[in-house]
Amino acid sequence: MMQGGAQTPLQHLTTLLGADCIITEPSALEAANVDQLRSYRGRALCIALPRSTEDVARLLKLCNALRVAVVPQGGNTGYCGAATPDASGTQVVLSLRRLNAIRSIDPANYSMVVEAGCILADVQRAAAAAERFFPLSLGAEGSCQIGGNLSTNAGGVNVLRYGMMRELTLGLEVVLADGRVLSSLTALRKDNTGYDLRQLFIGAEGTLGVITAASLKIFPAPRASATAFVAVPDPERAVRLLAHLRQASGDQVSSFELIPAVALELVTRHVPGARAPLPGGSPWFVLCELTSARPGEALTERLEQALSASVENELVTDAVLAQSERDRRDFWHLRENIPHSQRQEGASLKHDVALPIDRLPIFVSRASAWLKAHVPEGFLVCYGHVGDGNLHFNLSERRGLSSGALVTRRDEIRRVIHDLVRDEGGSFSAEHGIGQAKLAELERYSSDVELGLMRAIKKTLDPNGILNPGKVLNVL
Ligand SMILES: Cc1cc2nc3c(=O)[nH]c(=O)nc-3n(C[C@H](O)[C@H](O)[C@H](O)COP(=O)(O)OP(=O)(O)OC[C@H]3O[C@@H](n4cnc5c(N)ncnc54)[C@H](O)[C@@H]3O)c2cc1C
């Protein structure tokens, strides 16, 4: 029930949570108002900083009664403007950063319960301290939060072996729009009690509920690894190499990243100290890693043998294996710095697409040919987690052009690329979500049945439309 009708929403919120939980300082708001790519800018009413699940529940109950929109925000590292408020000055940014406790770790059950505001790297460290492994790993891991990872169904470099956040989650604690708490922090692997409600909230980008905690799977800690930087003639051979390595290693491939020569060149130009691992040129490279939980396992020998056989089969033209942890880190440093180097180079267009792995080479070939013929303003920087069919099919603006020449063609280029992705049976959103960037794409590529069901779910869980409005779905 609303009390004190003369009060503004800000006064209501301050009365409810206390002044130290409601931030209105301009400098703090500025950081929350803009996304990390600086593509979207809004104007929040305030930032709410609850201390507990109960605080989140009371906040949502009040906002629902007042019809005040709430935009959950984790580390604000997302690529689709999903955590940015609109420009109305009426939306509350809900930061989960004070909910950052590791509630429990159960090494015997290979599970842990963490709060949504935990930084991903802290969760990885907590698992490691218990001699276990939490496999989600991505470039933003030092600042993104588990709540954001869950809400975008994040992927990263270990999906091939361990899956995305959907596969890594056993249970959730979620606050619904009306303040009710769905508490299902189960550690069960088998639980067929009706519909799988947790999956509704994973990948929902804060539009169906606010995640406050999660029960996550953890794994035996890797005790041996082998990493190689490999030159391949083309994506088709890269895909065949992956199939070969999976078989030859007994399915111990945990990462398999495709890197084009142009991306390597950008990184070595923009990142001090970065150098190409192989002396000769090649149009494409693969960074691959085998891991095992068994200490002393001869993975380097196994990888070396598999790569030698691949040279004979003409899948591989050259390869170098990491001889030390330093080499391994240097290889990964090259991969992790591609997004940063592309930003340094100037304006870019990003397409986060997924394809069935066998269709990936034909897609790259068709889309590259179209770009070559029709987009002289840009050059292709296409890299990604090929092990799970995910490509960042990005373009960078050519130097010397009037600034913005590429970006003004964003919609037209995106249309052609996403249509080609659909033709090959793929998805226009692999791991970065929809946010406000891809609303129109979701409408274009989803069936009426899919859209109808999504809208019905949204209406049921958030009838007043207070949860992250304008993201993921246009609600009619
Ligand atoms: C350098 C870099 C590398 C990256 N690499 C990868 C990669 O390899 N793989 C990949 O998948 N992604 C990658 N990303 C994107 C990354 O996954 C997302 O940025 C991250 O998962 C989002 O977490 P966040 O805490 O920053 O969420 P935010 O960006 O703050 O929010 C993302 C969405 O989640 C919602 N949200 C946040 N917290 C909650 C909550 N508790 N409850 C409900 N909704 C919530 C927000 O409203 C928003 O819709 C990368 C990003 C960067 C900057």
The ligand as an ORCA input file, in Angstrom:
! r2SCAN-3c Opt
* xyz 0 1
  C      35.803     -7.253    -22.441
  C      34.510     -8.031    -22.426
  C      34.524     -9.353    -22.810
  C      33.332    -10.086    -22.811
  N      33.387    -11.370    -23.187
  C      32.264    -12.113    -23.149
  C      32.290    -13.489    -23.485
  O      33.304    -14.041    -23.876
  N      31.132    -14.173    -23.364
  C      29.954    -13.604    -22.959
  O      28.942    -14.281    -22.844
  N      29.907    -12.313    -22.652
  C      31.022    -11.552    -22.745
  N      30.962    -10.227    -22.422
  C      29.678     -9.690    -22.028
  C      29.438    -10.179    -20.580
  O      28.840    -11.431    -20.515
  C      28.428     -9.506    -19.932
  O      28.966     -8.236    -19.965
  C      28.214     -9.993    -18.477
  O      27.777    -11.332    -18.380
  C      27.190     -9.113    -17.897
  O      27.412     -9.019    -16.527
  P      27.251     -7.625    -15.797
  O      27.298     -7.907    -14.340
  O      28.195     -6.612    -16.300
  O      25.754     -7.245    -16.201
  P      25.114     -5.834    -16.743
  O      25.818     -5.434    -17.971
  O      25.163     -4.887    -15.593
  O      23.661     -6.315    -17.007
  C      23.365     -7.184    -18.058
  C      21.860     -7.542    -18.004
  O      21.596     -8.293    -16.848
  C      20.603     -7.648    -16.041
  N      20.959     -7.923    -14.647
  C      22.136     -7.680    -14.030
  N      22.102     -8.163    -12.783
  C      20.871     -8.715    -12.608
  C      20.230     -9.384    -11.542
  N      20.847     -9.585    -10.373
  N      18.961     -9.815    -11.705
  C      18.315     -9.624    -12.891
  N      18.872     -8.994    -13.924
  C      20.141     -8.560    -13.785
  C      20.647     -6.206    -16.448
  O      19.403     -5.555    -16.225
  C      20.936     -6.341    -17.923
  O      19.746     -6.643    -18.575
  C      32.115     -9.468    -22.420
  C      32.106     -8.130    -22.020
  C      33.288     -7.406    -22.038
  C      33.251     -5.970    -21.615
*
